[in-house]
């Protein structure tokens, strides 16, 4: 492995609604999706896709139906955890 391996993100554990999730940061290949978060017209769709990808990686046996049926009460903590693990957390909050 090269010295770039140390620049790869590490997973972090988050407790969301009593469920322990090890979330991994997204990768360079997904930069376009992350950039869409800045576009108000694409923000909702981009965040939805980001949540789905992150949760599928954290819980590989989760079904699309389970992810789509997550309670909205968990949306904020899931979103905050994803932003944090990717180093995008808003420091003013």
N, C-alpha and C positions, 0 to 999 in steps of 0.2 A: 504494500500500500504506500501511496505517496504522502507527502506532508499535507496535502489537501484533505486527507481523511479527517484531520482535526477540525476542519471547517464545516464538516457535515453536522447538521443539527442532531440533538439528542432528544429522546422522548422524555416527557414529563408526566407525572401522575396527577390526575385531577379527580376530585370526588364531586360528582354531579348527581344530585338527587339520590344520594346514597350508593351510587354505582361508581366504583373505582375504574377510571379509564386512563390508559397510558397513551397519550396523544403524541404523535410524531409530527415534526414540522414538515411542511410541503417542500418540494424540490424545485430546482431551477427549471425543470421541464414544465412546471406549472405556473411560470411567471405571468403568462398571459391572463390566466384566471385571477391571479392576485391583483393584477393591474386593473381588471374590470371592477374591482371593489371601489375604485376611485370614480367610476362613471355612474352617476345617479340612475341612468336609464338601465344599466346592467347590474347594478349593485345587488338587488334581491336575488336574481338568478345565480350570480356568481357566488354569493354567500351560501345559498342553498347547495350548490355543487361542492363548495369547499367543505361544508359540514358533512355531506354525504361521503366524500372521499376520505376525509379524516376519520369518521366513525367506522367506515368499512375497513380501513387499515387497522384501527384499534380493536375492532371486534369483527374478525373475518367471517364468522358464521352468522352475523346479523343479516337479516333479509332487507331488501329495499322497502318492503311493506312496513317492517318494524321502524326503520329510520324515518319513513314518511309519516308514520303515526306518532312520532314523539310529541309529547305534550309541549305546548307553547311556553309553559312556565319554565321549561328547561332551555329555551332558546337563548336567553341572555347569558347564563353561565357557560353554555357550550360555546357560544360565539366568543365570549371573553377568553375562555381557555384556548381556543384555536388562535386567536390573535396573540395571546401571550406566548404560546409555544413557538410561534413564528416570529417573535420579536417585534410585533406590530402593535403591542399594547399601548393605549393612549395613556401617557404619564400624568395627564392633568386630571384623571378620574380618581 
